[in-house]
Amino acid sequence: MSIRVELGELRAVAGAQAPFAYLLTVSDDESAHAVAIAPHIHEGSITCDAGNRSCANARARPNVSLLWPPSRPDDYSLIVDGRASVDGSTVQIVPERAVRHRPAPGEGSDCAPLVLEREE
């Protein structure tokens, strides 16, 4: 199931999630690094403050993800993939893909992709 949303709608979707997200980066040894952050959604980007390791990872490997846990156990998580840039301890992410995800009853998953439309 696809749901078209503009970036402005991503704010509303994220607002229905848990009040924090995880910033996922990749370390030098190719292991995942996850930290809880307080994201701020702006026109065309998402920003957050992050620590030294997350910032170094995002500088070296700018493909990052944000994961908002669901607000209820039976609801969807929100996963946003994007491209990061770093200024000091601030990470700015330009979203490229978003999906709402939850385990399906039984086995598998129940995903609802969000198509991000941006003005060029």
N, C-alpha and C positions, 0 to 999 in steps of 0.2 A: 504494500500500500504506500503510495507516494503522496506527500503533502507539500505543496508549494508554499514557501514562506519567504518573505523579504527579511533582510537582516533585522529590521525593526520588530518583526514578529518573533524572532529568535529571543528577544528580551522577554517577551511574555511567556514563551515556552520555558525558558530558564527560570523565570520567576515562580513557576509552579513546581519547581524541583526543590531539593534540599537547599538551604541558604549558603552553601559553599560548593566548591568544585575541586577536583583534583587536576593539577597540571602534570601531564605525562611527557617526559623527555627521555632521550636516550643518552646514556653515559658513554665514555670513551671505550669501555669494554663491551659495548653494545647491549648492556643490561638496561631494563626499564627503571626509571626514577620517577616516583610519584610523590607529590606534596600537596597538602590541602591549601587552597588559596581562596581569597575573596575576589571574584572576578567582577569587572565593571564593563558593561556592554555599551559601546559608543556607536556612533554612525560609522559603519564600515569596519569596526575592529572591536576586539575585546582586550582589556588590559588587566594586569595584576602585578602585585609586588611579589618577588620571589627571591630565594636565597642564592648564594654564590654558585652552588653546584647546578641548580636548575638554569640559572642565567648562562653559565659556561656551556652547558649542554645545548641550550637553545641557540647560542651564538654559533657553535660548531655544527649543529644538526638542526636547522630551523623548522623541520616538519615536526609539529607537536600536536598533542590532543588535550582536550579538556573533557572531563567526565563529571557530570552532575548526578549524584545519586537520586533515586526517586524519593519523593516526600512520604510515600506509603509503600509497604513491601510489595503490594500487587501492582504498582504503577511502573511506568517506564523510567529508565535512566536516560539522560541526554548526553550524547557523545558528539563533540565538535572537533573536527580535524582542521588544522590550518597551518599557516606559515608565520613564524615568529621573527621578530626583531627585538633587540635588547638595548635599552638605554639606562645605564646604571643598574638599579635593581628592579626596573620596570620592564616587564615583558609585554609587548604588543603583538596580538595574534590577529591575522586577517583570516576569517573563516573561509574554508573551501568546501566543506562537506559536513552535514549534520544528520544524525539519525537518533530516533528514540528507540530504545532497546529494552527488552525484558525477556526472561525465560518463558518459553511457551509451555502450556500445560502438557505434562508428560515429558517430552524431550524436545530438543532443538531450541529455536528462538523465535520471537515474535517482533520483528523490526518494522518500524515505520520511518522510512527515509524522509528527510526534510531537504527539499531542493532550495538552495540559497540563490536568490535572484538579486543581483546588484546592478545598479546603473553603471554603465561603462563611461 
